[in-house]
Amino acid sequence: MQVVDMHCDTISRLWDLKERGEEESLFENSGHVDVRRLQKSGYLLQNFALFVEKKKCADPWEKVLQLYEVYKQELEKNGKYLAPVYCYEDIGKNKREGKISAMLTVEEGAVCKGDLEKLQELYHMGVRMLTLTWNYPNELGYPNLDSDRGREIRSRAEDEEQAERDTVVKEYLNTPEERGLTETGLFFLERMENLGMIVDVSHLSDGGFYDVLTHTKKPFVASHSNARALCPCARNLSDDMIRKLAERGGVAGLNFCADFLVQKPVGEQNPGTVADIVRHAAYLLKTGGEDCLGLGSDFDGIDTHEELPGADKIELLWEALKQHGFTQRQLDKVFGQNVLRVYREIL
């Protein structure tokens, strides 16, 4: 088993802990991802996202620089075990040297503040994937779940009877944002393709997805998104999106977050199961083919998954998919080969 995971929020979690005076390390920590666990499960490559929630910081650019310092320091401290990826050839080189590859990504295009020079600087820092939006509109486009709109809807829900409250909350969860990319967002797409930076449409509105499809030529990814047909949340991909992503040669990364796997009544606990992940994997494979599916755990950005509590237990998903009927070839593709194909073409 050779594991490639397109998304985790471990660096941002380590930064948050440090700010609270509860400092932990990338080598070993109490979260979902650390060097020790990656080694145990045979990871070839882990994407490390610098996640910025722009409404909770004074300057998103300064915040991403702070996160980058954490990433850089942890890579230096763990240089015996981890090595960065700047181009595709680095992955093979790192493997030959017995090291796990670390690829730097940014989750929230607002960190660039609409400035192409800042995008260029991110590239020089080693960022090779950009998630264009998170849960707020930004200079590049609109998200599929708008947290500001969600707060307004939840406020309305508090004044409703339970049945009506469920309907109001579903308005937030199930209504895709139709607005797409801005003119600035289109300029960013062009520059990213020229640089060799992977476009990530997870969190992006439906309109934004189709703008990316129209205005790019290379494959792109939905680094941590599931199937909307099985869990009707706007954060997931529609059948048409899955097919279009596959036709372009892109990949969707299975997200382990319980709320994006199965929809529960409002207020009911949603623990999530490996079986739920398998359902989405099978559906994505059936809808888009075996070349469009990868891993995008969202570890350290989601609540602990009861049946898949961290990177050291990823073999449980392999076995569950195998029991479901996934062939060896399909397992190899899902756990790494599909994502590596995209990286080989773009990096």
Phi, psi and omega per residue, in radians:
M1 nan 2.234 3.138
Q2 -2.174 1.961 -2.933
V3 -1.780 2.314 2.989
V4 -2.211 2.158 -3.099
D5 -2.085 2.150 -3.043
M6 -1.416 -0.159 -3.082
H7 -2.759 2.191 2.872
C8 -2.547 2.748 -3.109
D9 -1.909 0.506 -3.023
T10 -1.087 -0.720 -3.111
I11 -1.108 -0.760 3.120
S12 -1.132 -0.633 3.090
R13 -1.138 -0.745 3.118
L14 -1.101 -0.659 3.106
W15 -1.124 -0.796 3.129
D16 -1.036 -0.764 3.132
L17 -1.094 -0.732 3.132
K18 -1.078 -0.708 3.124
E19 -1.113 -0.519 3.132
R20 -1.575 0.057 -3.134
G21 1.345 0.382 -3.132
E22 -2.071 0.910 -2.966
E23 -1.062 2.329 3.037
E24 -2.226 2.996 -3.068
S25 -2.039 2.811 3.080
L26 -1.276 -0.413 3.139
F27 -1.165 -0.746 3.132
E28 -2.675 2.207 -3.130
N29 -2.628 3.128 -3.066
S30 -1.633 0.136 -3.134
G31 -1.568 -2.514 -3.082
H32 -1.739 -0.465 -3.019
V33 -2.263 2.196 2.942
D34 -2.639 2.950 -3.079
V35 -0.997 -0.764 -3.104
R36 -0.999 -0.767 -3.130
R37 -1.263 -0.675 3.104
L38 -1.067 -0.725 3.108
Q39 -1.107 -0.772 -3.093
K40 -1.044 -0.631 -3.059
S41 -1.678 0.079 3.063
G42 1.241 0.671 3.113
Y43 -1.187 2.336 2.983
L44 -1.526 -0.712 -3.043
L45 -2.644 2.378 3.023
Q46 -2.184 2.179 2.975
N47 -1.352 2.326 3.090
F48 -1.987 1.993 -3.107
A49 -1.536 2.424 2.909
L50 -1.646 1.712 -3.067
F51 -1.623 2.228 3.132
V52 -2.150 2.127 2.985
E53 -1.625 1.803 -2.903
K54 -1.127 -0.455 -3.139
K55 -1.344 -0.149 -3.120
K56 -1.949 0.318 3.077
C57 -2.524 2.657 -3.104
A58 -1.224 -0.643 -3.074
D59 -2.500 1.902 -3.085
P60 -1.080 -0.538 3.113
W61 -1.170 -0.787 3.109
E62 -1.104 -0.644 3.140
K63 -1.150 -0.736 -3.124
V64 -1.168 -0.546 3.073
L65 -1.172 -0.659 3.084
Q66 -1.122 -0.751 3.105
L67 -1.118 -0.672 3.131
Y68 -1.078 -0.647 3.109
E69 -1.101 -0.679 3.081
V70 -1.092 -0.821 3.132
Y71 -1.023 -0.844 -3.100
K72 -1.090 -0.759 3.136
Q73 -1.119 -0.720 -3.119
E74 -1.202 -0.626 3.084
L75 -1.139 -0.687 3.116
E76 -1.134 -0.753 -3.123
K77 -1.194 -0.470 -3.083
N78 -1.972 0.483 -3.102
G79 -1.048 -0.367 3.097
K80 -1.239 -0.399 -3.014
Y81 -2.054 -0.482 -3.058
L82 -2.136 2.606 3.043
A83 -2.547 2.515 -3.069
P84 -1.301 2.795 3.066
V85 -2.000 2.092 3.048
Y86 -1.941 -0.535 3.076
C87 -2.472 2.905 -3.034
Y88 -1.037 -0.643 -3.108
E89 -1.074 -0.421 3.135
D90 -1.086 -0.548 -3.094
I91 -1.105 -0.827 3.102
G92 -1.149 -0.705 3.126
K93 -1.075 -0.791 -3.142
N94 -1.101 -0.701 3.133
K95 -1.095 -0.765 -3.137
R96 -1.093 -0.510 3.127
E97 -1.552 0.091 3.099
G98 1.307 0.454 -3.102
K99 -2.021 2.612 3.049
I100 -1.438 2.367 3.115
S101 -1.408 2.412 3.083
A102 -2.060 2.074 3.105
M103 -1.918 2.252 -3.053
L104 -1.526 2.324 3.093
T105 -2.315 2.892 3.042
V106 -2.200 2.289 3.099
E107 -1.907 1.677 3.071
E108 2.283 1.717 -3.120
G109 -1.096 -0.260 3.130
A110 -1.096 -0.289 -3.132
V111 -1.075 -0.471 -3.121
C112 -1.427 -0.237 3.128
K113 0.939 0.583 3.101
G114 1.337 0.193 -3.036
D115 -1.807 2.016 -3.129
L116 -1.129 -0.479 3.101
E117 -1.156 -0.581 3.087
K118 -1.218 -0.626 3.039
L119 -1.055 -0.773 3.108
Q120 -1.062 -0.696 3.133
E121 -1.149 -0.684 3.073
L122 -1.025 -0.727 3.124
Y123 -1.072 -0.764 3.128
H124 -1.135 -0.477 3.080
M125 -1.284 -0.285 -3.140
G126 1.965 0.060 3.135
V127 -1.221 2.196 -3.107
R128 -2.105 0.067 3.052
M129 -2.612 2.413 3.115
L130 -2.233 2.123 2.978
T131 -1.423 1.994 -2.898
L132 -1.089 -0.646 3.103
T133 -2.361 2.855 2.842
W134 -1.993 -2.310 -3.023
N135 -1.699 0.457 3.055
Y136 -2.408 2.574 2.967
P137 -1.041 2.554 3.069
N138 -2.456 -2.952 -3.078
E139 -1.135 -0.331 -3.059
L140 -1.672 -0.510 -3.085
G141 2.993 -2.768 -3.013
Y142 -2.141 2.559 -3.108
P143 -1.526 2.916 3.054
N144 -1.466 -0.337 2.979
L145 -2.256 2.058 -3.116
D146 -1.717 1.957 -3.074
S147 -1.096 -0.608 3.096
D148 -1.114 -0.787 3.095
R149 -1.129 -0.639 3.125
G150 -1.090 -0.715 3.128
R151 -1.117 -0.690 3.127
E152 -1.128 -0.739 -3.134
I153 -1.179 -0.725 3.119
R154 -1.135 -0.586 3.089
S155 -1.115 -0.728 3.068
R156 -1.098 -0.666 -3.072
A157 -1.122 -0.529 -3.117
E158 -1.123 -0.393 -3.112
D159 -1.677 0.061 -3.069
E160 -1.807 2.799 2.959
E161 -1.193 2.815 -3.000
Q162 -0.970 -0.811 -3.105
A163 -1.080 -0.765 3.128
E164 -1.235 -0.560 3.122
R165 -1.102 -0.727 3.107
D166 -1.046 -0.729 -3.142
T167 -1.115 -0.730 -3.131
V168 -1.120 -0.761 -3.135
V169 -1.161 -0.661 3.114
K170 -1.103 -0.500 3.071
E171 -1.016 -0.651 3.098
Y172 -1.311 -0.783 -3.016
L173 -1.294 -0.493 -2.932
N174 -2.002 0.037 -3.109
T175 -1.806 1.834 3.128
P176 -1.125 2.493 3.044
E177 -1.298 2.148 -3.042
E178 -1.440 -0.432 -3.117
R179 -1.182 2.548 -3.028
G180 -1.914 -2.368 -3.119
L181 -1.495 2.629 3.037
T182 -1.456 3.050 3.055
E183 -1.057 -0.695 3.081
T184 -1.081 -0.706 3.115
G185 -1.046 -0.658 3.119
L186 -1.180 -0.660 3.058
F187 -1.091 -0.678 3.125
F188 -1.112 -0.710 3.112
L189 -1.013 -0.803 -3.121
E190 -1.080 -0.780 -3.131
R191 -1.163 -0.684 3.138
M192 -1.091 -0.748 3.117
E193 -1.127 -0.660 3.124
N194 -1.192 -0.643 -3.126
L195 -1.287 -0.582 -2.959
G196 1.610 0.761 3.090
M197 -1.981 2.306 -3.027
I198 -1.351 2.297 3.086
V199 -1.479 2.226 -3.135
D200 -2.016 2.118 -3.068
V201 -1.758 0.071 3.006
S202 -1.039 2.413 -3.078
H203 1.401 -0.200 -3.090
L204 -1.425 2.574 3.131
S205 -1.089 2.849 3.088
D206 -1.034 -0.777 3.107
G207 -1.053 -0.676 3.105
G208 -1.135 -0.690 3.090
F209 -0.980 -0.850 -3.081
Y210 -1.254 -0.478 3.016
D211 -1.127 -0.746 3.089
V212 -1.067 -0.772 3.139
L213 -1.035 -0.724 -3.073
T214 -1.286 -0.644 -2.933
H215 -1.840 0.219 3.055
T216 -2.206 2.860 3.101
K217 -2.031 -0.508 -3.064
K218 -1.533 2.900 3.020
P219 -1.067 2.656 3.002
F220 -2.341 3.049 -3.053
V221 -2.269 2.738 2.842
A222 -1.959 1.609 -2.861
S223 -1.090 -0.510 -3.132
H224 -2.618 1.301 -3.121
S225 -2.494 2.527 -3.114
N226 -1.906 -2.792 -3.048
A227 -1.715 2.118 -3.111
R228 -1.166 -0.498 -3.131
A229 -1.111 -0.507 -3.142
L230 -1.631 -0.530 3.096
C231 -2.382 1.745 -2.946
P232 -1.307 1.112 3.090
C233 -2.003 2.449 -3.094
A234 -1.077 -0.359 3.112
R235 -1.160 -0.324 -3.114
N236 -1.643 2.979 -3.067
L237 -1.658 2.374 3.014
S238 -1.244 2.888 3.113
D239 -1.016 -0.727 -3.122
D240 -1.131 -0.689 3.095
M241 -1.092 -0.755 3.128
I242 -1.024 -0.809 -3.123
R243 -1.145 -0.747 -3.131
K244 -1.166 -0.687 3.095
L245 -1.071 -0.759 3.141
A246 -1.153 -0.748 3.133
E247 -1.061 -0.568 3.113
R248 -1.365 -0.194 -3.094
G249 1.580 0.246 -3.130
G250 -1.505 -3.131 -3.057
V251 -2.407 2.461 2.985
A252 -1.835 2.285 3.134
G253 -1.655 2.143 3.122
L254 -0.998 2.148 3.114
N255 -1.671 2.239 -3.071
F256 -1.492 -0.004 -3.124
C257 -1.113 2.209 -3.063
A258 -1.018 -0.654 -3.085
D259 -1.222 -0.280 3.080
F260 -1.792 0.097 3.110
L261 -1.832 -0.717 -3.120
V262 -2.617 2.437 -3.127
Q263 -1.604 2.227 3.110
K264 -1.962 2.726 3.035
P265 -0.990 2.600 -3.109
V266 -0.988 2.257 3.114
G267 1.609 -0.225 -3.139
E268 -1.492 2.381 -3.140
Q269 -1.096 2.467 -3.096
N270 -2.205 1.531 -3.036
P271 -1.292 -0.471 -3.087
G272 1.364 2.614 3.129
T273 -2.466 2.791 3.031
V274 -1.092 -0.627 3.119
A275 -1.027 -0.630 3.098
D276 -1.117 -0.717 3.107
I277 -1.124 -0.735 3.140
V278 -1.068 -0.715 3.110
R279 -1.007 -0.802 -3.134
H280 -1.186 -0.691 3.122
A281 -1.057 -0.808 -3.127
A282 -1.124 -0.687 -3.126
Y283 -1.196 -0.768 3.123
L284 -1.083 -0.711 3.130
L285 -1.147 -0.744 3.132
K286 -1.133 -0.648 -3.048
T287 -1.427 -0.734 -3.040
G288 -1.924 -0.147 -3.091
G289 1.645 2.902 -3.006
E290 -1.330 -0.103 -3.129
D291 -1.637 -0.061 -3.014
C292 -1.816 0.113 -2.970
L293 -2.050 2.310 3.069
G294 -2.471 -2.818 3.138
L295 -1.968 2.407 3.037
G296 -2.581 1.199 -2.868
S297 -0.910 -0.646 -2.962
D298 1.186 0.359 3.087
F299 -0.949 2.519 -3.126
D300 1.186 0.061 2.984
G301 -2.048 0.004 -3.116
I302 -2.258 2.885 3.044
D303 -1.149 2.662 3.140
T304 -0.974 2.255 -3.132
H305 -1.486 2.119 -2.994
E306 -1.028 -0.651 -3.096
E307 -1.723 -0.174 3.139
L308 -2.459 1.266 -2.916
P309 -1.354 -0.092 3.138
G310 3.125 3.084 -3.068
A311 -1.089 -0.415 -3.123
D312 -1.284 -0.172 -3.117
K313 -1.918 0.250 -3.063
I314 -1.098 -0.413 3.109
E315 -1.072 -0.484 3.108
L316 -1.094 -0.611 3.092
L317 -1.231 -0.725 3.079
W318 -0.969 -0.851 -3.103
E319 -1.152 -0.668 -3.142
A320 -1.160 -0.712 3.094
L321 -1.152 -0.683 3.109
K322 -1.107 -0.763 3.115
Q323 -1.119 -0.540 3.134
H324 -1.259 -0.361 3.118
G325 2.127 0.071 3.071
F326 -1.139 2.329 3.133
T327 -1.364 2.932 3.089
Q328 -1.018 -0.727 3.132
R329 -1.079 -0.782 -3.140
Q330 -1.150 -0.708 3.100
L331 -1.077 -0.778 3.127
D332 -1.061 -0.677 3.123
K333 -1.171 -0.810 -3.105
V334 -1.120 -0.729 -3.042
F335 -1.453 -0.035 3.072
G336 3.111 -0.706 -2.966
Q337 -1.123 -0.655 -3.135
N338 -1.130 -0.788 3.126
V339 -1.142 -0.725 3.132
L340 -1.086 -0.592 3.089
R341 -1.072 -0.783 3.102
V342 -1.116 -0.763 -3.141
Y343 -1.097 -0.692 3.137
R344 -1.081 -0.663 -3.110
E345 -1.313 -0.601 -3.006
I346 -1.700 -0.651 -3.062
L347 -1.434 nan nan
